[in-house]
């Protein structure tokens, strides 16, 4: 469960990343990398493929974050 402070911090980071702050995007990646990997691995059952999938997801997110509403 996410507490209110965590949610506010995530929203702040998303807004900063949308504005072009690469450090904020990096922090978002750091905050979610382990969970993203676990989900990818549970689906793919392959370490290398899971790592690639997470990398591709973060690249796509980075390229698209300015479109987020």
C-alpha positions as a LaTeX table, in Angstrom:
\begin{tabular}{lrrr}
\hline
Residue & $x$ (\AA) & $y$ (\AA) & $z$ (\AA) \\
\hline
Unk1 & 0.00 & 0.00 & 0.00 \\
Unk2 & 1.31 & 3.45 & $-0.90$ \\
Unk3 & 1.08 & 6.11 & 1.76 \\
Unk4 & 0.12 & 9.71 & 1.01 \\
Unk5 & 3.69 & 11.04 & 1.21 \\
Unk6 & 4.93 & 8.39 & $-1.21$ \\
Unk7 & 2.13 & 9.17 & $-3.65$ \\
Unk8 & 2.89 & 12.90 & $-3.47$ \\
Unk9 & 6.59 & 12.23 & $-4.07$ \\
Unk10 & 5.80 & 10.00 & $-7.07$ \\
Unk11 & 3.54 & 12.68 & $-8.55$ \\
Unk12 & 6.26 & 15.30 & $-8.05$ \\
Unk13 & 8.81 & 13.07 & $-9.78$ \\
Unk14 & 6.45 & 12.41 & $-12.70$ \\
Unk15 & 5.81 & 16.13 & $-13.14$ \\
Unk16 & 9.54 & 16.85 & $-13.04$ \\
Unk17 & 10.28 & 14.05 & $-15.50$ \\
Unk18 & 7.58 & 15.39 & $-17.85$ \\
Unk19 & 9.36 & 18.74 & $-17.71$ \\
Unk20 & 12.57 & 17.06 & $-18.88$ \\
Unk21 & 14.29 & 16.32 & $-15.56$ \\
Unk22 & 16.32 & 13.17 & $-16.28$ \\
Unk23 & 17.29 & 12.74 & $-12.63$ \\
Unk24 & 13.61 & 12.62 & $-11.67$ \\
Unk25 & 13.00 & 9.98 & $-14.34$ \\
Unk26 & 15.99 & 8.05 & $-13.04$ \\
Unk27 & 14.53 & 8.12 & $-9.55$ \\
Unk28 & 11.22 & 6.82 & $-10.89$ \\
Unk29 & 13.09 & 4.00 & $-12.62$ \\
Unk30 & 14.95 & 3.21 & $-9.42$ \\
Unk31 & 11.70 & 3.22 & $-7.44$ \\
Unk32 & 10.03 & 0.74 & $-9.80$ \\
Unk33 & 12.82 & $-1.37$ & $-11.32$ \\
Unk34 & 12.64 & $-4.29$ & $-8.89$ \\
Unk35 & 8.88 & $-4.64$ & $-9.15$ \\
Unk36 & 8.97 & $-4.28$ & $-12.95$ \\
Unk37 & 11.63 & $-6.99$ & $-13.14$ \\
Unk38 & 9.68 & $-9.35$ & $-10.88$ \\
Unk39 & 6.57 & $-8.94$ & $-13.00$ \\
Unk40 & 8.51 & $-9.42$ & $-16.25$ \\
Unk41 & 10.28 & $-12.48$ & $-14.89$ \\
Unk42 & 7.03 & $-14.01$ & $-13.65$ \\
Unk43 & 5.66 & $-13.74$ & $-17.18$ \\
Unk44 & 8.78 & $-14.59$ & $-19.21$ \\
Unk45 & 10.50 & $-17.06$ & $-16.86$ \\
Unk46 & 13.87 & $-15.98$ & $-18.27$ \\
Unk47 & 16.28 & $-13.57$ & $-16.56$ \\
Unk48 & 17.77 & $-12.07$ & $-19.71$ \\
Unk49 & 14.41 & $-11.62$ & $-21.42$ \\
Unk50 & 12.94 & $-10.06$ & $-18.27$ \\
Unk51 & 15.85 & $-7.60$ & $-18.04$ \\
Unk52 & 15.41 & $-6.71$ & $-21.73$ \\
Unk53 & 11.66 & $-6.26$ & $-21.29$ \\
Unk54 & 12.12 & $-3.91$ & $-18.34$ \\
Unk55 & 14.76 & $-1.93$ & $-20.23$ \\
Unk56 & 12.45 & $-1.59$ & $-23.23$ \\
Unk57 & 9.56 & $-0.55$ & $-20.98$ \\
Unk58 & 11.64 & 2.18 & $-19.35$ \\
Unk59 & 12.90 & 3.41 & $-22.74$ \\
Unk60 & 9.32 & 3.58 & $-24.01$ \\
Unk61 & 8.22 & 5.39 & $-20.85$ \\
Unk62 & 11.05 & 7.91 & $-21.20$ \\
Unk63 & 10.18 & 8.62 & $-24.82$ \\
Unk64 & 6.47 & 8.97 & $-24.03$ \\
Unk65 & 6.37 & 10.67 & $-20.62$ \\
Unk66 & 5.76 & 14.15 & $-22.06$ \\
Unk67 & 2.51 & 12.84 & $-23.57$ \\
Unk68 & 1.24 & 11.68 & $-20.18$ \\
Unk69 & $-1.81$ & 13.54 & $-18.97$ \\
\hline
\end{tabular}
